[in-house]
């Protein structure tokens, strides 16, 4: 899933001016602390779902009309297109993404938020067949759903400059010598 999904896993939503001023319940009646905790829990679940390569669980982090942009991938508009990206990535034996949130801000209204963080990834380059590793940043915009859950509605990932490099091959295992105890 080249140059992150992950996740995710997942982003420079250029000019997100969400007026996220303040997380105070009194300002807009929203539950900013509850929203922040829900998004932190969602990000922890993201890492588990990424490790498990669980396509349905990964797609479940997104709203039906979500938009997802990852380097090396065509933008995915809607849950069906997002699900396909995760399904394709999950077939790669080298696919691995880890996200690490750095900042979560919830609007005073308590119905929209963003999460910003870092990601690391491994994947097989389809052109060379080499396993590659890279890192970058993500910005995910969350919206509180009618059922009270938080879903991603916009997700952008951007690789760190010059971070993508081939993973060195592992050293072959060395057999232990048998010792006689007799």
C-alpha positions in Angstrom: 0.0 0.0 0.0 2.8 2.1 -0.9 3.7 5.2 0.9 1.2 4.7 3.7 -2.0 3.8 4.3 -1.7 2.8 6.5 -3.8 2.8 8.7 -3.9 4.2 8.6 -3.2 3.6 9.6 -3.0 8.2 6.6 -1.3 14.1 5.3 -1.3 17.7 5.0 -5.0 18.5 4.5 -3.9 21.7 3.1 -5.5 24.6 4.9 -7.8 22.7 7.2 -9.3 25.6 8.8 -11.8 23.9 11.0 -12.0 26.5 13.6 -11.0 24.0 16.2 -10.5 26.8 18.7 -10.7 25.5 22.2 -11.8 22.2 23.6 -13.9 23.6 26.3 -17.3 22.0 26.7 -18.9 25.3 27.8 -18.1 26.9 24.4 -20.1 24.6 22.2 -21.7 22.0 24.4 -19.5 19.3 22.8 -17.6 16.6 24.7 -14.0 17.4 23.5 -12.3 15.1 26.1 -14.6 12.2 25.1 -13.9 12.8 21.4 -10.2 12.9 22.0 -10.3 9.6 24.0 -12.4 8.0 21.3 -10.0 9.0 18.6 -7.0 7.8 20.7 -8.8 4.4 21.1 -9.5 4.4 17.3 -5.8 4.9 16.5 -4.8 2.1 18.9 -7.3 -0.1 17.1 -5.9 1.1 13.7 -2.5 -0.4 14.6 -4.1 -3.7 15.6 -6.1 -3.8 12.4 -3.1 -2.9 10.3 -1.0 -5.7 11.9 -3.8 -8.2 11.3 -4.3 -6.9 7.7 -8.0 -6.9 8.4 -9.5 -5.2 5.3 -13.0 -4.8 6.7 -11.9 -3.4 10.0 -9.5 -1.0 8.3 -12.3 0.2 6.0 -14.6 0.5 9.0 -12.5 3.4 10.3 -13.9 5.6 7.5 -17.2 7.2 6.8 -19.0 6.0 3.7 -18.2 9.2 1.8 -14.6 9.5 3.1 -11.7 10.7 0.9 -8.2 9.1 1.2 -4.9 10.2 -0.4 -1.7 8.3 0.0 1.6 8.8 -1.9 1.8 6.4 -4.8 -1.9 5.7 -4.8 -4.7 7.2 -6.8 -7.1 9.2 -4.4 -9.8 7.0 -3.1 -13.3 8.5 -2.9 -15.7 6.6 -0.8 -15.6 3.5 1.3 -15.6 1.0 -1.6 -12.5 2.6 -3.1 -10.8 2.8 0.3 -11.6 -0.8 1.0 -10.0 -1.8 -2.3 -6.8 0.0 -1.4 -6.6 -1.9 1.9 -7.5 -5.2 0.2 -4.7 -4.8 -2.4 -2.2 -3.8 0.3 -3.1 -6.7 2.5 -2.0 -9.2 -0.2 1.6 -8.0 0.1 3.4 -10.3 2.5 5.8 -7.4 3.4 2.9 -4.9 4.1 3.3 -3.4 7.6 2.2 0.1 8.8 2.5 1.6 12.3 0.9 4.9 13.1 1.7 7.2 16.1 -0.6 10.1 16.8 1.0 13.3 18.0 -1.9 15.7 18.3 -5.6 15.5 18.5 -7.8 18.6 18.4 -11.6 18.4 18.8 -13.8 21.3 17.8 -15.6 23.1 20.6 -18.9 21.9 19.0 -17.6 18.3 19.7 -18.6 17.0 16.3 -15.4 17.3 14.2 -11.7 16.8 15.0 -8.4 16.1 13.5 -5.5 13.8 14.3 -1.9 14.4 13.2 0.9 12.0 13.6 3.7 9.9 12.0 3.7 6.6 10.3 6.3 4.0 9.3 5.7 1.4 6.6 7.1 -1.6 4.7 5.8 -2.8 1.4 7.0 -4.6 -1.7 7.7 -2.2 -4.6 5.7 -3.6 -7.5 8.2 -2.5 -10.1 11.4 -3.9 -8.5 10.0 -6.6 -6.2 12.2 -5.2 -3.4 10.8 -4.7 0.1 10.9 -1.0 0.9 10.6 1.0 4.2 9.6 4.5 4.6 8.0 7.0 7.0 5.9 10.1 6.8 3.2 12.2 8.4 -0.6 11.9 8.3 -3.6 14.2 9.0 -7.0 12.6 9.5 -10.2 14.6 9.8 -12.8 12.8 12.0 -16.5 13.5 12.1 -18.8 12.3 14.9 -21.5 10.0 13.5 -25.2 9.9 14.4 -24.5 6.8 16.5 -21.8 8.6 18.5 -18.8 6.9 16.9 -16.0 8.9 15.2 -15.2 8.1 11.5 -12.5 9.5 9.3 -13.9 11.7 6.5 -10.6 13.0 5.1 -7.3 11.2 5.3 -4.0 12.5 3.8 -0.5 10.9 4.0 2.8 12.5 3.0 6.1 10.7 3.0 9.2 12.2 4.7 11.7 13.5 2.2 14.1 10.8 1.1 12.8 8.3 3.7 11.9 5.4 1.4 14.7 2.9 1.1 15.1 -0.8 0.4 15.1 -3.0 3.4 18.4 -4.9 3.6 17.9 -8.7 3.2 18.0 -10.7 6.4 21.0 -12.8 7.1 20.4 -16.4 6.5 19.9 -18.6 9.6 22.9 -20.5 10.8 22.3 -24.0 12.0 23.5 -24.9 15.4 26.1 -27.6 15.7 25.0 -30.8 17.3 26.9 -31.7 20.5 27.1 -35.2 21.9 26.4 -35.6 25.6 27.6 -39.2 25.8 
